[in-house]
Amino acid sequence: MSREAGSPIGRRRALQIGAGAAGVAGLGAVGVALRSDGDAGTVSAYPEPEYGDPDRTYRLTASEHEIDIAGGDSYDGWTYNGAYPGPEIRAVEGERVRVVVENDLPEETTVHWHGMTVRGDNAMDGVPGVTQEAIAPGDEFVYEFDAEPAGTHWYHSHVGLQLDRELLGPLVVEERNPHVEYDAEHTLILDEYLPEEPRVETADGMDGMGGMGGMEGSFPGAPPASGTLVNGALPSDPAEFEITEGERVRLRLINAAAATMYAVGIDDHRLTVTHADGPAVDPVTVDTLEIGMGERYDIVVEGDSPGRWPIRIAPVDSVAPAGRAVLAYEDATDGIDEGAIGGHRLQYADLRSLAPAPGVGGSPDRTIDLELSAGGAMGMMGGSGDDGEWTINGQAFPDADPIRIQEGEHVRVRVRNRSPMRHPMHLHGHHFQAGDVVKDTITVPGHMGQVEFDFVADNSGKWLFHCHHLYHMETGMVRIVEYV
């Protein structure tokens, strides 16, 4: 996706939208649901945040729209501004961003700004029933937040399975003082090809989860993907990303898939990882990396091997077809070259953030132990709950106790996975420290895998903590983190 993508509204026009549509003076639309009859209705159940004069304003219209897949078929989906992926929202670190969201869908919706801390603006986090009332069909809502932290992020619907209807797009926050040099940049959005209505499917026993067999019960999951997309294109008509010999190109990788983790590599090129989930890390050079749902990595590629090379996107723990894009040098001949990819794969332990999460040194004030499992037969492995559920400590949301913390606490979270599947766990409103790296989404390995992370409770409100496998989230693997 190009740097120029997106559709910003001029500031003068933005003020007209804020004042005229809401029927109030100045910038009073923020934190208010705008009804189609023009009357402003404050959502009394949710706090109205403070706001300021935005530096950048965008408009997103969520609507039903035909999606044209390069190399595939067209199908009826839901999009922002008629495009898939949605338009890029871009700002400079610390700028104030306003996004006017219009709902032209047949059902209610919201937008979550994945990776933004929305500090002090809990109402802007986009979680229906937790931070705001959902935007009804025909209504608008005005989101406003500070662009922080810097890095590669994304936005998506947080209602039901709407993410898998293609309601998603990139959100890029430029650093004011980049720690790496590069000559050009491209954004790669990785996703499943699902030209049908999303639905929760169940598999009988462990045969539906890796073919292990021997256990009874139903396990909820995603419908099978028909392919792997890079910026809306299949391998038969791949997206191309230009590079010139001698250039350093920054590739922003976003896993926007609902249910698939990917391994990424480029023939005859190495990947220098420079950012993880936004924040900068000490550059580390590898051959491949795995990226879980919701995670982002920025990599720098050296233009030292002219040709047309495949960027390989291989689903992990999935039988879905692989994806491919092309790293295309200027003046390279037609066709796709075939090269080699080394065996050094990125591990979390390889990553060291330049700026550690503040306040997490020493012993924590509170330690929270969480266990991830599936209901039904998975109870035999230490879990609980009913068939058709994914649980945290045996509870499936919304019938789940909140995780309560206090302002200023140093909190440590230990997550153990009692299921055979990996779970990418995402914490809203915070970045946390896992080992030496600062992230907001971390994948917990299957088969009794465990991760541990720390954060300081410095952003009051109610925030979601959930699996970013959309179908696990939809069937219960969610908790609310609540300040008390």
Stockholm file with secondary structure:
# STOCKHOLM 1.0

chainA/1-484         MSREAGSPIGRRRALQIGAGAAGVAGLGAVGVALRSDGDAGTVSAYPEPEYGDPDRTYRLTASEHEIDIAGGDSYDGWTYNGAYPGPEIRAVEGERVRVVVENDLPEETTVHWHGMTVRGDNAMDGVPGVTQEAIAPGDEFVYEFDAEPAGTHWYHSHVGLQLDRELLGPLVVEERNPHVEYDAEHTLILDEYLPEEPRVETADGMDGMGGMGGMEGSFPGAPPASGTLVNGALPSDPAEFEITEGERVRLRLINAAAATMYAVGIDDHRLTVTHADGPAVDPVTVDTLEIGMGERYDIVVEGDSPGRWPIRIAPVDSVAPAGRAVLAYEDATDGIDEGAIGGHRLQYADLRSLAPAPGVGGSPDRTIDLELSAGGAMGMMGGSGDDGEWTINGQAFPDADPIRIQEGEHVRVRVRNRSPMRHPMHLHGHHFQAGDVVKDTITVPGHMGQVEFDFVADNSGKWLFHCHHLYHMETGMVRIVEYV
#=GR chainA/1-484 SS CCTTCSCEECHHHHHHHHHHTTTSSTTTTTTEEECTTSCEEECTTSCCCCCCCCSEEEEEEEEEEEEECBTSCEEEEEEETTBSSCCCEEEETTCEEEEEEEEESSSCBCCEEETCCCTTCGGGSCCBTTTBCCBCTTCEEEEEEECCSCEEEEEECCSTTGGGGTCEEEEEEECSSCSSCCSEEEEEEEEEECCSCCCCEEEEGGGGTTSCCCCCSEEEECCCCSEEEETTBCTTSCCEEEECTTCEEEEEEEECCSSCEEEEEETTBCEEEEEESSSEEEEEEESEEEECTTCEEEEEEECCSCSEEEEEEEEESCCSCCEEEEEEETTCCSSCCCCCCCSCBCCGGGCCBSSCCTTCCSSCSEEEEEEEEESGGGGGGTCCSCTTCEEETTBCTTSSCCEEECTTCEEEEEEEECSSSCEEEEETTCCEEETTEEESEEEECTTTCEEEEEEECCSCSEEEEEESSHHHHHTTCEEEEEEC
#=GC SS_cons         CCTTCSCEECHHHHHHHHHHTTTSSTTTTTTEEECTTSCEEECTTSCCCCCCCCSEEEEEEEEEEEEECBTSCEEEEEEETTBSSCCCEEEETTCEEEEEEEEESSSCBCCEEETCCCTTCGGGSCCBTTTBCCBCTTCEEEEEEECCSCEEEEEECCSTTGGGGTCEEEEEEECSSCSSCCSEEEEEEEEEECCSCCCCEEEEGGGGTTSCCCCCSEEEECCCCSEEEETTBCTTSCCEEEECTTCEEEEEEEECCSSCEEEEEETTBCEEEEEESSSEEEEEEESEEEECTTCEEEEEEECCSCSEEEEEEEEESCCSCCEEEEEEETTCCSSCCCCCCCSCBCCGGGCCBSSCCTTCCSSCSEEEEEEEEESGGGGGGTCCSCTTCEEETTBCTTSSCCEEECTTCEEEEEEEECSSSCEEEEETTCCEEETTEEESEEEECTTTCEEEEEEECCSCSEEEEEESSHHHHHTTCEEEEEEC
//
